[in-house]
Amino acid sequence: MSSQTIYHLLGEIAITFASIEYRLVNLLEYLLTDDNCSLVRPYILDDLSLSRRIQKIRDVAELRLWDHKPVFTKLKNILSDIDGL
């Protein structure tokens, strides 16, 4: 395997993790706010570590998805998989 291939694969991994982090912030912002203009993201969410974001999503989703247990269970399983990575 050439060094160019290794760098390419590492770049793909970095982009994938950045995409996951971005989507987790979007999900948490969606769960926390009801409008499209929120100051929560730049002042709070962007400073959280990945593991802290995942934990916050679990906490907030448990409250927001109280009436949708199957959705919450599926989300919890997905978050566990992401946390495991």
Legacy VTK file of the C-alpha trace (Angstrom):
# vtk DataFile Version 3.0
C-alpha trace
ASCII
DATASET POLYDATA
POINTS 85 float
0.000 0.000 0.000
1.471 3.320 -1.027
1.701 6.341 1.254
-0.653 8.189 -1.104
-3.301 5.488 -0.553
-2.836 5.666 3.216
-3.223 9.457 3.196
-6.315 9.122 1.026
-7.887 6.640 3.458
-6.993 8.794 6.467
-8.557 11.778 4.717
-11.767 9.832 4.105
-11.891 8.798 7.774
-11.367 12.400 8.912
-14.113 13.661 6.591
-16.496 10.947 7.754
-15.954 11.794 11.431
-16.331 15.514 10.733
-19.602 14.784 8.945
-20.845 12.701 11.890
-19.954 15.490 14.328
-21.717 18.086 12.172
-24.865 15.974 11.950
-24.842 15.332 15.704
-24.723 19.078 16.355
-27.612 19.573 13.910
-29.629 16.896 15.688
-28.941 18.347 19.122
-29.810 21.850 17.926
-33.058 20.515 16.456
-33.950 18.802 19.729
-33.162 21.900 21.794
-34.792 24.647 19.733
-38.099 25.239 18.011
-37.060 27.968 15.593
-34.601 28.390 12.743
-32.707 31.245 14.386
-30.838 29.855 17.346
-27.841 31.096 19.275
-27.505 27.741 21.015
-25.235 26.319 18.349
-22.450 28.901 18.191
-22.373 29.628 21.913
-22.877 26.161 23.399
-22.975 23.230 20.999
-19.870 23.940 18.944
-17.706 23.834 22.082
-18.833 20.386 23.241
-16.657 17.328 22.718
-18.036 14.481 20.621
-18.766 12.255 23.620
-20.469 15.147 25.426
-22.618 15.851 22.345
-23.697 12.230 22.217
-24.600 12.245 25.909
-26.556 15.495 25.547
-28.477 14.072 22.572
-29.389 11.009 24.649
-30.568 13.177 27.540
-32.607 15.610 25.463
-34.008 12.960 23.107
-35.262 10.924 26.043
-37.404 13.903 27.064
-38.405 15.082 23.580
-39.176 11.597 22.247
-41.034 10.423 25.343
-44.116 9.525 23.276
-42.030 7.880 20.540
-40.234 5.052 22.338
-39.316 3.047 19.186
-37.654 6.112 17.637
-35.776 6.855 20.850
-34.620 3.241 21.148
-33.323 3.266 17.570
-31.581 6.621 18.117
-30.026 5.341 21.340
-28.632 2.298 19.508
-27.203 4.465 16.716
-25.597 6.804 19.264
-24.049 3.814 21.049
-22.552 2.648 17.760
-21.137 6.120 17.067
-19.823 6.399 20.621
-18.107 3.030 20.169
-16.204 4.313 17.168
LINES 1 86
85 0 1 2 3 4 5 6 7 8 9 10 11 12 13 14 15 16 17 18 19 20 21 22 23 24 25 26 27 28 29 30 31 32 33 34 35 36 37 38 39 40 41 42 43 44 45 46 47 48 49 50 51 52 53 54 55 56 57 58 59 60 61 62 63 64 65 66 67 68 69 70 71 72 73 74 75 76 77 78 79 80 81 82 83 84
